[in-house]
Amino acid sequence: MRPAGSNSYENENIPRDPDAALELLMNRYGSTVMRTAYFYTGDRHLAEDISQETFLRAYRKWTSFRGDSSVRTWLTTITVNVCRDKMGARMFAEQPTDPVRMDRGRTISVEEEALEKFEKSEVLRYVLQLSMPYQEALYLYYYLDLGTKEIADAIGAPEGTVRNRLHRAREALAKVMKKEGHGR
């Protein structure tokens, strides 16, 4: 373990001062936090609340961040934990929502946006038929581009469990897609 204030976040050019870091964190990772919260909740207003809570927790804990993971993974971990706190048992009863459907506030052409939404939504439609642990693993791996170690850190599970979930999720996804005529 590294001591608090290690240079991990310095490599990401984030200041040690919590006030200065907060603005940079929100600008750099705000959309990732928001999309992740929206994936878990399916409610834009709740996702906004969760995003605010995530950055508030990050601000409070910034000086104790050890740099054992990337800042992005650390914020994803906080986001997942806030979602679990807010959603409780409901989180595993309700289906996550396609974060592509949420307005991301960036300017892209209508054609590009429609194609992107269709491609991601089409696959996500099948992903959402899987159990929540498989959905979570696939979302964090493919939509947020986190590695298995980062996912393990974010969800508080052993890395072997994450690899196993990804493997089983891919198999289950292939079966669902094949059953509906979209597989190989």
Disulfide bonds with the S-S distance in Angstrom:
none
